[in-house]
């Protein structure tokens, strides 16, 4: 059996705009995080009706901005951590 590699998809075949679900999957982040980036103005989008769509070029530009900025917004998370920092100490009543 001869196995031939699939041809690389032409960029013209891919949509110029992607929904939040696809954008978050492309970036490797959760959907809520993607919405947070949009709310904070760090990820540019296009509103079409009630839909928020992100240009494919913006996904790459976002990553480049994060890398060029020294990753100020990219947190280093310890294994098992959530990137939100340490939990506050529990308050206990004195006996």
VEXKOL-766119 format. One record per atom (N, C-alpha, C, O): residue in one letter; x, y, z; atom name. Coordinates in Angstrom, 1 decimal. Layout:
<recs>
REC res      X      Y      Z atom
REC   a      X      Y      Z   CA
...
</recs>
This chain:
<recs>
REC res      X      Y      Z atom
REC   x    0.8   -1.2    0.0    N
REC   x    0.0    0.0    0.0   CA
REC   x    0.9    1.2    0.0    C
REC   x    1.8    1.3    0.8    O
REC   x    0.6    2.2   -0.8    N
REC   x    1.3    3.4   -0.9   CA
REC   x    0.6    4.5   -0.1    C
REC   x   -0.6    4.7   -0.4    O
REC   x    1.3    5.1    0.8    N
REC   x    0.7    6.2    1.6   CA
REC   x    1.3    7.5    1.1    C
REC   x    2.5    7.7    1.1    O
REC   x    0.4    8.4    0.6    N
REC   x    0.8    9.7    0.1   CA
REC   x    0.4   10.7    1.2    C
REC   x   -0.7   10.7    1.7    O
REC   x    1.3   11.7    1.4    N
REC   x    1.0   12.7    2.4   CA
REC   x   -0.1   13.6    1.8    C
REC   x   -0.2   13.9    0.6    O
REC   x   -0.9   14.1    2.8    N
REC   x   -2.0   15.0    2.4   CA
REC   x   -1.3   16.4    2.0    C
REC   x   -0.4   16.8    2.6    O
REC   x   -1.9   17.0    1.0    N
REC   x   -1.4   18.3    0.6   CA
REC   x   -1.7   19.3    1.8    C
REC   x   -2.8   19.2    2.4    O
REC   x   -0.8   20.2    2.0    N
REC   x   -1.0   21.3    3.0   CA
REC   x   -2.2   22.1    2.5    C
REC   x   -2.4   22.5    1.4    O
REC   x   -3.1   22.4    3.5    N
REC   x   -4.3   23.2    3.1   CA
REC   x   -3.9   24.6    2.7    C
REC   x   -3.0   25.3    3.3    O
REC   x   -4.5   25.1    1.7    N
REC   x   -4.3   26.5    1.2   CA
REC   x   -4.9   27.4    2.2    C
REC   x   -6.1   27.2    2.6    O
REC   x   -4.3   28.5    2.6    N
REC   x   -4.8   29.5    3.6   CA
REC   x   -6.2   30.0    3.1    C
REC   x   -7.0   30.4    3.9    O
REC   x   -6.4   30.1    1.8    N
REC   x   -7.6   30.6    1.3   CA
REC   x   -8.8   29.7    1.6    C
REC   x   -9.9   30.1    1.5    O
REC   x   -8.5   28.4    1.9    N
REC   x   -9.6   27.5    2.3   CA
REC   x  -10.0   27.7    3.7    C
REC   x  -11.1   27.3    4.1    O
REC   x   -9.2   28.2    4.6    N
REC   x   -9.5   28.5    6.0   CA
REC   x  -10.3   29.8    6.1    C
REC   x  -10.0   30.7    5.4    O
REC   x  -11.3   29.8    7.1    N
REC   x  -12.0   31.0    7.2   CA
REC   x  -11.1   32.1    7.8    C
REC   x  -10.2   31.8    8.6    O
REC   x  -11.4   33.3    7.4    N
REC   x  -10.6   34.5    8.0   CA
REC   x  -10.9   34.8    9.4    C
REC   x  -10.1   35.2   10.2    O
REC   x  -12.2   34.5    9.8    N
REC   x  -12.6   34.7   11.2   CA
REC   x  -13.0   33.4   11.8    C
REC   x  -13.6   32.5   11.2    O
REC   x  -12.6   33.2   13.1    N
REC   x  -13.0   32.0   13.8   CA
REC   x  -13.8   32.4   15.1    C
REC   x  -13.6   33.5   15.6    O
REC   x  -14.6   31.5   15.5    N
REC   x  -15.4   31.8   16.8   CA
REC   x  -14.5   31.6   18.0    C
REC   x  -13.4   31.1   17.9    O
REC   x  -15.0   31.9   19.1    N
REC   x  -14.3   31.9   20.4   CA
REC   x  -13.8   30.5   20.7    C
REC   x  -12.7   30.3   21.2    O
REC   x  -14.7   29.5   20.5    N
REC   x  -14.3   28.1   20.8   CA
REC   x  -13.1   27.7   20.0    C
REC   x  -12.2   27.1   20.5    O
REC   x  -13.1   28.0   18.7    N
REC   x  -12.0   27.6   17.8   CA
REC   x  -10.7   28.5   18.1    C
REC   x   -9.6   27.9   18.1    O
REC   x  -10.9   29.7   18.5    N
REC   x   -9.8   30.6   18.8   CA
REC   x   -9.1   30.1   20.1    C
REC   x   -7.9   30.0   20.2    O
REC   x   -9.9   29.7   21.1    N
REC   x   -9.4   29.2   22.4   CA
REC   x   -8.6   27.9   22.1    C
REC   x   -7.6   27.7   22.8    O
REC   x   -9.2   27.0   21.3    N
REC   x   -8.5   25.8   21.0   CA
REC   x   -7.2   26.0   20.3    C
REC   x   -6.2   25.3   20.6    O
REC   x   -7.2   27.0   19.4    N
REC   x   -5.9   27.3   18.6   CA
REC   x   -4.9   27.8   19.6    C
REC   x   -3.7   27.5   19.4    O
REC   x   -5.3   28.6   20.5    N
REC   x   -4.3   29.2   21.5   CA
REC   x   -4.0   28.3   22.6    C
REC   x   -3.0   28.5   23.3    O
REC   x   -4.8   27.2   22.8    N
REC   x   -4.5   26.2   23.8   CA
REC   x   -5.0   26.7   25.2    C
REC   x   -4.4   26.4   26.2    O
REC   x   -6.0   27.6   25.2    N
REC   x   -6.5   28.1   26.5   CA
REC   x   -8.0   27.8   26.6    C
REC   x   -8.6   27.3   25.6    O
REC   x   -8.6   28.0   27.7    N
REC   x  -10.0   27.8   27.9   CA
REC   x  -10.9   28.9   27.3    C
REC   x  -10.4   30.0   27.0    O
REC   x  -12.1   28.5   27.0    N
REC   x  -13.0   29.5   26.4   CA
REC   x  -13.2   30.7   27.3    C
REC   x  -13.2   31.9   26.8    O
REC   x  -13.3   30.5   28.6    N
REC   x  -13.5   31.7   29.5   CA
REC   x  -12.3   32.6   29.5    C
REC   x  -12.4   33.8   29.5    O
REC   x  -11.1   32.0   29.4    N
REC   x   -9.9   32.8   29.3   CA
REC   x   -9.8   33.6   28.0    C
REC   x   -9.4   34.8   28.0    O
REC   x  -10.4   33.0   26.9    N
REC   x  -10.4   33.7   25.6   CA
REC   x  -11.4   34.9   25.7    C
REC   x  -11.1   36.0   25.3    O
REC   x  -12.5   34.7   26.4    N
REC   x  -13.5   35.9   26.6   CA
REC   x  -12.8   36.9   27.5    C
REC   x  -13.1   38.1   27.2    O
REC   x  -12.0   36.5   28.4    N
REC   x  -11.4   37.5   29.3   CA
REC   x  -10.4   38.3   28.5    C
REC   x  -10.3   39.5   28.7    O
REC   x   -9.6   37.7   27.6    N
REC   x   -8.7   38.4   26.8   CA
REC   x   -9.4   39.4   25.9    C
REC   x   -8.9   40.6   25.7    O
REC   x  -10.6   39.1   25.4    N
REC   x  -11.4   40.0   24.6   CA
REC   x  -11.9   41.1   25.4    C
REC   x  -11.8   42.3   25.0    O
REC   x  -12.4   40.8   26.6    N
REC   x  -12.9   41.9   27.5   CA
REC   x  -11.8   42.9   27.9    C
REC   x  -12.0   44.1   28.0    O
REC   x  -10.6   42.3   28.1    N
REC   x   -9.5   43.2   28.5   CA
REC   x   -8.9   44.0   27.4    C
REC   x   -8.0   44.8   27.6    O
REC   x   -9.4   43.7   26.1    N
REC   x   -8.8   44.4   25.0   CA
REC   x   -7.5   43.9   24.5    C
REC   x   -6.9   44.5   23.6    O
REC   x   -7.1   42.7   25.0    N
REC   x   -5.8   42.1   24.6   CA
REC   x   -6.0   41.2   23.3    C
REC   x   -5.0   40.9   22.7    O
REC   x   -7.2   40.8   23.0    N
REC   x   -7.4   40.0   21.8   CA
REC   x   -8.5   40.7   21.0    C
REC   x   -9.7   40.8   21.4    O
REC   x   -8.1   41.3   19.9    N
REC   x   -9.1   42.0   19.0   CA
REC   x  -10.1   41.1   18.4    C
REC   x   -9.7   39.9   18.1    O
REC   x  -11.3   41.6   18.2    N
REC   x  -12.3   40.7   17.6   CA
REC   x  -13.2   41.6   16.7    C
REC   x  -13.1   42.8   16.7    O
REC   x  -14.1   40.9   16.1    N
REC   x  -15.1   41.5   15.2   CA
REC   x  -16.5   41.0   15.7    C
REC   x  -16.7   39.8   15.9    O
REC   x  -17.4   41.9   16.0    N
REC   x  -18.7   41.5   16.4   CA
REC   x  -19.6   41.4   15.2    C
REC   x  -19.8   42.4   14.4    O
REC   x  -20.2   40.3   15.0    N
REC   x  -21.2   40.1   13.9   CA
REC   x  -22.5   39.7   14.5    C
REC   x  -22.6   38.5   14.9    O
REC   x  -23.4   40.6   14.6    N
REC   x  -24.6   40.3   15.4   CA
REC   x  -24.2   40.1   16.8    C
REC   x  -23.5   40.9   17.4    O
REC   x  -24.6   39.0   17.4    N
REC   x  -24.3   38.6   18.8   CA
REC   x  -23.0   37.8   18.8    C
REC   x  -22.5   37.4   19.9    O
REC   x  -22.4   37.4   17.7    N
REC   x  -21.3   36.6   17.7   CA
REC   x  -20.0   37.4   17.8    C
REC   x  -19.9   38.5   17.2    O
REC   x  -19.0   36.9   18.5    N
REC   x  -17.7   37.5   18.6   CA
REC   x  -16.8   36.6   17.7    C
REC   x  -16.6   35.4   18.0    O
REC   x  -16.2   37.1   16.7    N
REC   x  -15.3   36.4   15.8   CA
REC   x  -13.9   37.0   15.9    C
REC   x  -13.7   38.2   15.9    O
REC   x  -12.9   36.2   15.9    N
REC   x  -11.5   36.6   16.0   CA
REC   x  -10.8   36.3   14.6    C
REC   x  -10.8   35.2   14.2    O
REC   x  -10.2   37.4   14.1    N
REC   x   -9.4   37.1   12.8   CA
REC   x   -8.3   36.2   13.1    C
REC   x   -7.6   36.3   14.1    O
REC   x   -8.0   35.2   12.2    N
REC   x   -6.9   34.3   12.3   CA
REC   x   -5.6   35.0   12.5    C
REC   x   -4.8   34.6   13.3    O
REC   x   -5.4   36.1   11.7    N
REC   x   -4.2   36.9   11.8   CA
REC   x   -4.0   37.5   13.2    C
REC   x   -2.9   37.6   13.7    O
REC   x   -5.1   37.7   13.9    N
REC   x   -5.0   38.3   15.3   CA
REC   x   -4.5   37.3   16.3    C
REC   x   -3.9   37.6   17.2    O
REC   x   -4.8   36.0   16.1    N
REC   x   -4.4   35.0   17.0   CA
REC   x   -2.8   34.9   16.9    C
REC   x   -2.2   34.9   18.0    O
REC   x   -2.3   35.0   15.7    N
REC   x   -0.8   35.0   15.6   CA
REC   x   -0.2   36.3   16.2    C
REC   x    0.8   36.3   16.8    O
REC   x   -0.9   37.4   15.9    N
REC   x   -0.4   38.7   16.4   CA
REC   x   -0.4   38.7   17.9    C
REC   x    0.5   39.3   18.5    O
REC   x   -1.5   38.2   18.5    N
REC   x   -1.6   38.1   19.9   CA
REC   x   -0.4   37.4   20.6    C
REC   x    0.2   37.9   21.5    O
REC   x   -0.1   36.2   20.0    N
REC   x    1.0   35.4   20.5   CA
REC   x    2.3   36.2   20.4    C
REC   x    3.2   36.2   21.3    O
REC   x    2.5   36.8   19.2    N
REC   x    3.8   37.6   19.0   CA
REC   x    3.9   38.8   20.0    C
REC   x    4.9   39.1   20.5    O
REC   x    2.7   39.5   20.3    N
REC   x    2.7   40.6   21.2   CA
REC   x    3.1   40.1   22.6    C
REC   x    3.8   40.7   23.4    O
REC   x    2.6   38.9   23.0    N
REC   x    2.9   38.4   24.3   CA
REC   x    4.3   38.0   24.4    C
REC   x    4.9   38.2   25.5    O
REC   x    4.9   37.4   23.4    N
REC   x    6.3   37.0   23.4   CA
REC   x    7.2   38.3   23.4    C
REC   x    8.1   38.4   24.2    O
REC   x    6.9   39.3   22.6    N
REC   x    7.7   40.5   22.5   CA
REC   x    7.6   41.3   23.8    C
REC   x    8.5   42.0   24.2    O
REC   x    6.4   41.2   24.5    N
REC   x    6.3   42.0   25.7   CA
REC   x    6.9   41.3   26.9    C
REC   x    6.7   41.7   28.1    O
REC   x    7.7   40.2   26.7    N
REC   x    8.3   39.5   27.7   CA
REC   x    7.4   38.6   28.5    C
REC   x    7.7   38.1   29.5    O
REC   x    6.2   38.4   27.9    N
REC   x    5.2   37.5   28.6   CA
REC   x    4.7   38.1   29.9    C
REC   x    4.4   37.3   30.8    O
REC   x    4.6   39.4   30.0    N
REC   x    4.1   40.0   31.2   CA
REC   x    2.8   39.5   31.7    C
REC   x    2.5   39.3   32.9    O
REC   x    1.9   39.1   30.7    N
REC   x    0.6   38.6   31.0   CA
REC   x    0.6   37.1   31.1    C
REC   x   -0.4   36.5   31.5    O
REC   x    1.6   36.5   30.6    N
REC   x    1.6   35.0   30.6   CA
REC   x    2.2   34.5   31.9    C
REC   x    3.4   34.8   32.2    O
REC   x    1.4   33.9   32.7    N
REC   x    1.8   33.4   34.0   CA
REC   x    2.6   32.1   34.0    C
REC   x    2.3   31.3   33.1    O
REC   x    3.5   32.0   34.8    N
REC   x    4.2   30.7   35.0   CA
REC   x    3.5   30.0   36.1    C
REC   x    3.5   30.4   37.2    O
REC   x    2.9   28.9   35.8    N
REC   x    2.1   28.1   36.7   CA
REC   x    2.9   26.9   37.2    C
REC   x    3.4   26.1   36.4    O
REC   x    2.9   26.7   38.5    N
REC   x    3.5   25.5   39.0   CA
REC   x    2.7   24.3   38.7    C
REC   x    1.5   24.5   38.5    O
REC   x    3.2   23.1   38.6    N
REC   x    2.4   21.9   38.3   CA
REC   x    1.3   21.8   39.3    C
REC   x    1.5   21.9   40.5    O
REC   x    0.1   21.6   38.8    N
REC   x   -1.1   21.5   39.7   CA
REC   x   -1.7   22.9   40.1    C
REC   x   -2.7   22.9   40.7    O
REC   x   -1.0   23.9   39.7    N
REC   x   -1.5   25.3   40.1   CA
REC   x   -2.5   25.8   39.0    C
REC   x   -2.6   25.2   38.0    O
REC   x   -3.1   26.9   39.4    N
REC   x   -4.1   27.5   38.4   CA
REC   x   -3.6   28.8   37.9    C
REC   x   -4.4   29.5   37.2    O
REC   x   -2.4   29.3   38.2    N
REC   x   -1.9   30.6   37.7   CA
REC   x   -2.5   31.8   38.4    C
REC   x   -2.2   32.9   38.0    O
REC   x   -3.2   31.6   39.4    N
REC   x   -3.8   32.7   40.1   CA
REC   x   -3.1   33.1   41.4    C
REC   x   -3.5   34.0   42.2    O
REC   x   -2.0   32.4   41.7    N
REC   x   -1.2   32.7   42.8   CA
REC   x   -1.6   31.9   44.0    C
REC   x   -2.4   31.0   43.9    O
REC   x   -0.9   32.1   45.2    N
REC   x   -1.2   31.3   46.3   CA
REC   x   -2.6   31.6   46.9    C
REC   x   -3.1   32.7   46.8    O
REC   x   -3.1   30.6   47.5    N
REC   x   -4.4   30.7   48.1   CA
REC   x   -4.2   31.5   49.4    C
REC   x   -3.2   31.4   50.1    O
REC   x   -5.2   32.4   49.8    N
REC   x   -5.1   33.1   51.0   CA
REC   x   -5.2   32.1   52.2    C
REC   x   -5.9   31.1   52.1    O
REC   x   -4.6   32.5   53.3    N
REC   x   -4.6   31.6   54.5   CA
REC   x   -6.0   31.6   55.0    C
REC   x   -6.8   32.5   55.0    O
REC   x   -6.4   30.4   55.6    N
REC   x   -7.7   30.3   56.2   CA
REC   x   -7.8   31.0   57.5    C
REC   x   -6.8   30.9   58.3    O
REC   x   -8.8   31.7   57.8    N
REC   x   -9.0   32.4   59.0   CA
REC   x   -9.6   31.4   60.0    C
REC   x  -10.7   30.8   59.8    O
REC   x   -9.0   31.2   61.1    N
REC   x   -9.5   30.3   62.2   CA
REC   x   -9.8   31.1   63.4    C
REC   x   -9.1   32.1   63.7    O
REC   x  -10.8   30.7   64.2    N
REC   x  -11.1   31.4   65.4   CA
REC   x  -10.2   30.9   66.5    C
REC   x   -9.8   29.7   66.6    O
REC   x   -9.8   31.8   67.4    N
REC   x   -8.9   31.4   68.5   CA
REC   x   -9.8   30.8   69.6    C
REC   x  -10.9   31.2   69.8    O
REC   x   -9.3   29.7   70.2    N
REC   x  -10.1   29.0   71.2   CA
REC   x  -10.0   29.6   72.5    C
REC   x  -10.6   29.1   73.5    O
</recs>
